[in-house]
Amino acid sequence: MDRISASPRHNIYSNPHKALRLALGEALAAAGRVDTFDDTEVANLVTQVRSLLLFCRMHLEKEDAFVHPAMEARRPGSTAATEHDHRDHLAAFEMLEADLRALEDVSAERRDVVATGLYRRLALFTADNIAHMHREETENNDALWAAYTDDELRELEQRLVASIPPEAMRLALRWMIPAMNPVERAEFLLQVRQRIPAEAFTSILAGAQSTLTEVASRKLMLALAA
């Protein structure tokens, strides 16, 4: 059985992976309950899954551009398994997009068959991603923690985040903010507040609050005011 343990070391995977797990779960649930005779529900599902795929692709590309080179620089060969997974995910993106186009084009009478196919493929994609993220959080983190200090990992993380365009960042925050626990959420937004103009932070905070329950939003505002 794979080990599952917490670590006091800095975990660059934690927040984005929480967001991905939430996004995958929400999309899979939506695909399972969609009313295929309701045009609006079908259109909303297509939009939701496309947003998920965009988020997944962005995350994969940032890992390939920043995290994997850092691993290979000090632990050659340490990314082999992850890179294999990423190639499989790129192929899965294309198959899921093909399912979405088919769902858009098929007649209402045949939508149920296509939607079921999408649901099953998305379920397998979700399962594969959950296992993949666990490997990254254990095996990849072992390589990173053996080769880098926490300060170096934070600097790597900051460079990665700084490379994300505003639109893509808004997409990521849509899932990242509600996926965090209250302490993580407050710490993250306090750091953001220190780095960006007040007007930009106000916009991000408003977007964050729109994804939270009333209780979670109240906890966040109390933490930010402390």
N, C-alpha and C positions, 0 to 999 in steps of 0.2 A: 504493500500500500504506500502511495506517495506520501511524503511527510507534509504536514501542514503546521506551520509554526509562525509565531510573530517574531519580529526582529526590531531591535532599537535602531538599526541602521536606516539611513535614508532610502526610501523605496520610491524610485521614479515611476514605477508602474502603477502604484496604488490608485491615485485619483483617476487617471484615464481609464484604467481597467474597471473600476467601479462604474464609471459612466457607460462604458461599452456593455457591461453586463445588464445595466438598466435598459439601455437602448435595445439590445437584443431581446430582452424579455418582453418589453412593451410591444415591439413589432411582432413577435411570435404570437402573443396573446391577441393582438388585433387581427392577424391573419387567420387565427383559429375561429374567431367569432364573427367575421365579416358577413354581412347580408349581401349575397352576390346578386340579388335582384334590386338592390339600392345603389343607383349610380353614384351618389355622393359618397357613400361608405367605401365603395370600390376605389373611387378616385382618391379618397383620403388615405386608404391603405397603400396605394401605389406611391403616393407622395411620401408617406412615412417610411416605407421600405427603401425608397431611393435616398432619403436623408440618412438612413442608417448606413447604407452602402457607401455614401459619400464620407461619412464619419469614419467608417472602418478603413476605407482606402487612405484617408488622410493620416490616420493613426499608423497604419502600416508603413506609409512612405516616410513619416517622421522617424520611426524606429530604424528603418533602413538607412536614412541619411545621417542620423546622429548617434543612436545607441549602438548599432552594430559596428560601425567603424571604431567606436571607443573600445568595445569589447575586443575586436580583432587586433587593435593596436597593442594591447598588453596581454591578451590571452588568445593567440592565433588558433583558429579552428573552433572557437567557443560558440559561434553563431550558426554552425552547420545545420542543426536540427530546426532552429527557428526560421532560417532562410528557406528551408524545404517547406515548412508550413506556410510561409508567406507566398510561395509560388502556388501552392494549392489554393490559398485564399483568393489570389488574383483570378484564378480559373473559376472559382465559386462566384465571385462578383459578376462575371460575365454570364454565367448560367442563371443567376437570380435576376439579372437585368432582362434576360431573354424571357423569363417567366413573367416579369412585369409587363413587357411589351405584348406578350400573348394575352394577358388578362385585359389589357386595354383594347385589344383588337377583337376578341372573341365575342360572339353574341351572348346576350343575357342568359339564354337557355343553356349555354355550354360553360358559363363562367364557373359553375360549381366544380367541374372537373379540373379546370385550370387553377382555380384558387386552392384546391386540395393539393395539387402538385406543388404549388408555391409554398404552401404551409409545411409540407413534408420536407422540402429541400431547405427551407429556412430553419426548421427544427434541427436537421443534421448540421447545418452551418453553425447554428448556435451551440450545439453540443461540442463541435470541433473547436470552436473559439474558446469555450469555457476551459477545455482541457489545455489548449494552447496557452492561454493566459496563465494558467497554473504553472506550466513549465517555465514560462518567462519569470514568474514571480519567485520561483525556487531556483532552477538551474541558471538562468541568466543573471539573477541577482547574486548568486554565489560567485559567479565570475566577476561581476562588477564590484562587489564588496571586497573581493580578494585583491583587486587591482587598483581601486580608487578609494580615496577618503570621502567622507560625506560632503565636505566642502567642494571637492572636485565634482561629485555627482550633482550637487545643487547648481554648480556653474554650468554643467552640461545641460541640465534641465532648463535653466534660464535661457540658454542659447536656443534650445529647441522651441520653447514657448515663444520667444521673440521672433522666430521665423514664421509663425502662424499668422496669416492675414486676418484682418478684423472679421470678415464674414465667416471664415472657417472657425474662428475663435467663438463667435456667437453660437454656431452650431454645436461646438463641443460643450460649451457652458450649459446649453439646453439640458443636457443629461448629467454633466459633471456636478453641477450645484445640488440638485436634489439627491444625487447618489451618495454624497458625502455625509458623514455624521456631523452633528452640530459643531464639535471642536474643529474638525478638519475644514468645515465650511467657513467658520469665522476666521481661522488662521489664513486660509487661502485669500479671502476677500480683504483682510487687513493688509496682506502683502500687495495685492493688486492696487489697493487705495494709495499705497506709498509710491507706486511707480507710474501712475497715469494721471492726467488732468482730472480735476474734480467733476467737471461736466461729463466726461467719459465714464467715470466711476458711477455717477448717479444713474446713467443709462444701464450700465451693467447690473447695478443693484436692483433696479426696477425689473429687469428681465429675470434676475435670480428669484426675486420674491414671487413672480408670477408662476414659478415652477414648484413653490413650496406650500405646504399646509399652513394654516393660520398659526398653529403652535410653533412650527419650525421657523416661520418668518419672524415671530415674536422673539424667539431665542436668538436669532441672528441679529436683530436690531439691538437687543440688549448687549450682546457681545461687542458689536461695533461701537456702541456708545460708551463702553467701559473705559 
